[in-house]
């Protein structure tokens, strides 16, 4: 739970920067993030690029590429849940039948992947109503300015700025959450030296579905 009540994207980006500082990191650090972690990575690297040498993101492309998707019917249909989470029905619907809502989301997002082990941990965490409400509030803060803390405005803006460090962007070819076509436009929003790679036979949770292949791509990029 956020102790200051801030669930905006800028808060997640600030967390990454402050963790870098707490761990005594330097400019050689590489930041890696998936989905919400990818969005936090874009913000952290754009806000304080001196902290990072490179970045790796997965499953959610840079804001410029993502926003073009929200002009298409296909991506709006895939992202229906983000709009549903704005309603007061969200908490009850997601919690019903032992969080069956999340099982269906994972099935849609990563077709053919067995998420039993992962979802057991998700249920353990989100069975607490306060934690479930917190998770949903991250989505609400994307759209509702009343949920955004003013002192984070600068880093909030950085989250949608072009990424100034070489970035490897990874996307599953069968991602059922963010359409793969958006990956093809990601490179124009990334710094020189960046790469985009689509992982075959993988969905939204590509790092869980194809860990060996994803890790090999990351290591090759980071060590290059």
N, C-alpha and C positions, 0 to 999 in steps of 0.2 A: 504494500500500500504506500502511496506517495505521502510522506509526512507533511508536505506543504500543500497538498491538494492539487498539485500540478500534473496533468496528464497529457500536456501538449507535446508535440514532437520535439520541440526545442529542449524540453527537460531531459528527454532520452539522449539527445546529442550532448548536452552538458554533462550528463552522467559519464559518458565515454571519455570526455576530456578530463573530468575530475578523477576518474579511475586511472588514467594515464599519469596524472600528477601524483596521485597517492602511491602508485607503484614505482615512482621514480623513473618513468620512461623518458626517452630522448627522441631525437628526430629520426631514429632508425625504426621506430615502431610501425607496425602494419596493423590496420584495423580491419576486422572481418565481421560482416553482419548479414543475416538472412531475414527477409521480410521486414518486420518492424526494425530489426537490427540493421538492415540495409539502409532504411530511411534515416536511422540515427547516425549511421556511418557517413552518409552524404553530408548531413548537417555538421557533424564534428569536424570533418576534414575541411569543409569550406569555412568554418568559423575560426579554427586554429590550425591551419595547414602546417605550421612549423613543427607541430607535434608528430606528424606522420610522414613516412617515406612513401608508402603505397597503401592502397585499400583494396579489399575484395568484398563484393556485394553479390547477393543471390536472390532471385525470385521476385524482386521489385526493382524495376529500372529507375534511373534518375527521374526527378519530377517532370522535366520537360517531356520525356518519352511517355511517362505514365499519364500525364494530362491529355495527351493526344488520344490515348485509349478511351478516356472518359467522354469523348465525343462520338464514340461508336456504340451501336446497339449491342454488339457482341460483348464488349468489355463491361458495359453497364449491366448486362444480364449476369455476367460472372461475379460482379461486385455487388449484387443485390443486398447481401448481408450487411454491408457497411451502412446502407441506408436504413435497413430494418433496425439496426442497433441504435438509431436515433429515436426510436419510439419507446414508450413506457412498457411495451409488451416484451422487450428484449430479454430482460432478466428471467422472467417466468418461462419464456419459450426455450431459452438455452438450458435452463436448469431442469426442465421436465424430463421424466423417464431416464434418470441418471445421466444427464447431459448427452442424450442421444443426438441432439442437434450437432454437436461437435464431431461425432462419429460420421455423420452424413457429410459434413463439410470436408473432412479429411478424405473421405472416399471420392468426393467430387474433385478435390484438388490434386490428389495423387492416385489416379486410377491404378488398380493392381497391387498397390502397396498395402501390406498388413500393418496397421498402426496400433495393434493391440498393446504392445509394451509401452509405446509412447502415450497412448490415451489413458492408460491406467495412472500414469503420473500426472497427466493433465486433470483427470477427475479428482485425484487426491488434492491438488492445489485449488481447483476452482469449485469444489464442493462447499467451500466457505462462501456464503452469500456476499460478504464484503469484498473478497478477492474477485469474485465473478463480476460484481458491479465495477470494480476498479478496471478490470480488463476491458469491459465494454466502454468505460469512460474514455479510454484512449481513442476509440473511434469517434465518440461524440465530440471530443476536443478538436478533431480534424475539421469539423464544420461549425462549431459553436464558439464564437470569439469570447463569450462570457466565461469559458472554461480555460482561457489562456492568460497566464500571468504576465503582466506588463514588463517586468524586469528581464524576461527571457525573449523579448521581441527581436533583439538583434540575432541571436542564435536561431530563433524560429525562422527568420528570413533566410538564414544561411542554409537551412534544410532544403530549400528549393533553388539554391544557386548552383551554377555549374561547378563540378568537382575539380579542384585545382591540383590534384595529385594523380599519378598513374593508377588506374583502377581496373581490376579484372571483374567483369560482370558475367555471372553464370545464370543460366535459365534452363529449366527442364523442357524438353521438346513437347511433353504431354501435360504441361502445367494447366490445371483446370481452374486456377484462380486468376492468373494474369496471362493473357494470351501471348503466345510465343512471338507473334508478329512485332510486339513492342520491343523485344530484345534487339531486333534488327535496326531500330532507330536509336538505341541507347548510346552508341559510340559518339554521336555528334554532341552529346551533352557531357562527355568525359574529357579529361585532360589528354594532352599528347602522350603517347606511350601506353595508352589504355588498350584493353582487349575485351572482346565479347565472345563468349563461347556458349553454344547451346549443347546441352548434354542429352544424347539420345536415350530413349526408353526411360525417361525420368519425368516425374511430375513436379509439383510445387515444393515438396520436401526432398529435393534432389540430393542434399548432403546425407540424408538418411537412407535414401533408396540406392544411391550409387556412391558410397563413401570413398572407395578406392579411386575411382575415376575423378571425383571432385577434388579429393586431396592431392592427387597427382597434378592436376591443373593449377591448384593453388601454389604448391611447392615450386613448380616450374616458373610461375609468374613472380613469386616473391624472391626467388634466388637469381632471377635473370638480371 
